[in-house]
Amino acid sequence: MKLTRKPVRNCHGCGLNFGDHCGVYECPHDMWHHRQCPGYKNEAMLAEYEEQIARQQSDKRKEKRKEIAKKRATEDHHQGTRHRAGAEIASPQ
């Protein structure tokens, strides 16, 4: 049997299903052998996973870089124009 991290069709609708991998199990296919995955729509496991991810994402340097980038985006450019985030570049006509 081929071992893969990709969730199976039965995982559709689960909060731990991220399309290309399962948030908790290394091989989701093996979890469905008894026709019920222990993590399928399990709110306690989902909350634990989200809490674990939130703890990992607290990077002070990354947050500082984001703040600086946000501040720079609101400053005027050296030519006097302001950077507009998400705006398309206008073609000269």
TORDRENNU-772599 format. One record per residue (C-alpha): x, y, z. Coordinates in steps of 0.25 Angstrom, whole numbers, plus 5000, padded with zeros to 4 digits. Example, Ala and Ser with C-alpha at 12.3 -4.5 7.8 and 13.67 -1.06 7.14 Angstrom:
2
504949825031/505549965029/
***
This chain:
93
500050005000/500550144997/500750235009/500350375006/500050505014/498850535005/497450525012/496450425006/495050455001/494450425014/495250545020/494450645013/493750745023/494750715034/495450845040/496850775040/496750745025/497650845018/497550785004/498950735002/499150685016/498450655029/498750745041/498950635051/499150495045/500350465036/499550365028/498050395028/497750275020/498150175031/497250255041/495950205033/496250055034/495050045044/494150135036/494350245046/495550335047/495750385062/496050525057/494850545047/494050665051/494650655065/494550795071/495550765083/496650725073/496350845064/496450935076/497750875081/498350875067/498051025065/498551055079/499850985076/499951065063/499751195070/500851165079/501851135068/501551265060/501951365071/503151415064/503551555069/504551585058/503451545048/502451635054/503451755055/503751735040/502251735037/502051865045/503151935038/502651895024/501251945028/501852075032/502652085019/501452065011/500752185016/501952275014/502052365002/503052314991/504252404987/503452454975/502352494983/501352384980/500852284990/500952134989/499552074987/499551934992/498751844983/498551944972/498851904958/499951974950/499352074940/499852064926/500252194920/499352234908/
***
